[in-house]
């Protein structure tokens, strides 16, 4: 079982910075552009298919611990398949004075569908991995339980090959580039 207070405290800095980045990036969120803006039978709009990501502070895009440099920052990536299959990764990293590196990686898989300017990601499986130099008891790998995997409704817009997402919870909000 995840310890909610630790999980939420660790991602507070990234969520705040991601929200600031989304706000400062500006732009109106309306109808997404592309050949189609509605999913048909689980299909994604062709313009969204592929891997999208944005990094905060560190400038690295990480979907495994092995590809990430130590330091503060994080990244969010979405990979959308033509059939709607979706892969989501949230990486967070901080150097904490007196105790060292704190890193976490949230991975979720599931399906996404698009209707107009709304993209709904419905995760079906996921894991949370933490390496915590401050609190070794919070180091480990946990599987999300079905009750922890709730659909997320995101507003989206595609402009100049950048994907802008607004997440009501702030976790996935940002301006994404193709990876």
Secondary structure, DSSP 8 states (H G I E B T S, - for coil): ---HHHHHHHHHHHHHHHHHHHHHH-----S--SS-SB-STT---GGG-EEEEEEESS----SSGGG--SSSEEEEEEEE-TTSEEEEEEEEEEEETTTEEEEEEEEEEEEEEEETTEEEEEEEEEEEEEEESS-GGG-EEEE--GGG---EEEEEEEETTEEEEEETTSSS-EEEEE-
